[in-house]
């Protein structure tokens, strides 16, 4: 069963541009229909595209996914590399979440302070008095 770009994209719930991009990055392989030049993909590419989507949802970059697929193509298990990458990434993501939680608290505090403050008109000295007079207590 051969699928066009749009059929593959629809089956994997991605955009056609995503399929084209992954094909240009050599993450997907296509053949050309000799009658019209359309790119055609088989069922193995749909499986591969779904794997790419799952990998992206776990935070893997396209470069990392390419390396994972390279291990698989060489007959080597990519699982140790995948595990190592996630073990390295989890503390980084935890730190980002902590930073975002702090930023959210600052934003909520600022918004609470600003709710009752009047709007200011630009006067050539200030851009936005809300930001310029805000202090993180």
N, C-alpha and C positions, 0 to 999 in steps of 0.2 A: 504494500500500500504506500503510495507516494503522496506527499502533502506539499502544497505550495507554502510560501512564507506566511501568508495570511491564515491558512488552515492550521499550520503548526502553531502560530501565535495564538489562535483561538483555542486550540486544544490545550495549550499550556497556560492560558490566561495571562498572556503578556502581549505587548504591542509588536507589530510587525517590525518596527524599528529596532526593538530589542533583539529579535531574531537576526536581523541583518547585522547588527553590531556584533553579536556573538559569533556570527559566521565570519565577519572580517577579522575578529580576534582569534579565529581558528579554534574556537571552543565547540562550534558545530560544523558539520561537514555536509555539503549539498552536492547534488549533481545538477546538470543543466538539461532541461527538456530540449531535444534537438529540433522540435517543431516550432517552439516559440521562445526559447531561451530562458524560460522561467527556472528559478532555483527550485529544486525538489528535495524533500527530506523524507527519510524512511522512519519507521517506528522506533528504531534505535536512537535517532536524534531527538525524538519526543521524550524518550526516557532520559536522555542526556540533558535536555533542556530542563526537565523537571528536577533533575539532580542539581543543576546549576542554581535553579531557583531556591531549592532547599538550602544549598550551601550559602547563598546570599542572605537568606533569612537568619542564618547563624552568624553572619558578620564576616564571612570570608570574602576577600577581594577577588577580582577576576584573575589576577596574577596567581594568587594562592590556589584558586580553583583549577587553573591551568596546570599547576604543579601537581595537584591531587590527581587530575586526569592523566597526567604524564606518568605518574607512578603506576596507576591502574593499567595503562597501555603497555608499560614495560613488564607487567606481570608482578609488580611489587605491591604489597599492601600499603595504601596511603594512610591507614588508620593511626599508626604511631605519630606521623607528622600532624595529622588532624588533631589528635589529642594534645600534642605539644603546643600547637598554635592556640587552641582554646585555653589551655592552662596559662599561657602567657597573656592572653587577651582578657580573661575574666577580671583580674585585678585592675586593669586599665579601665574597663567599663564600669566597675564598681566605683572607681575614683571619679569618673565623669558623672555618674549618677549623683554622687555626694556633692559635687560642684553644682550640678543643676538644681539639686534640692536647696542648696544655700542661695543660689540665684533666685529661685522661686520665692523663698522666704523674704529676700530683699525686695523683690517686686511687689509682693503682697503688702509688705510694710509700707513701701512708698505709696502704693495705691491707696492704702488706708489713710495715710497722711494727706494725700492730695485731693481726696474726695470733697473736702469742704473748702479747699483753697480756690480763690478766684483765678480765672484765666488772665494771663498778662498779654499785653500787646507789645510787639517788637518796638523797642525804643532806640535801637542802635547800640545799646550797652549790653543787653541780654538777649539770649536766643530763646530760652524757655526757663522761666524762673523756677518752675517745679523741679527741674533737674539741678539747676545751679544752686538752689538753696537747700537741697535735700542733704541730710546728714545721716549716715548709718549709725545709729546709736547703739 
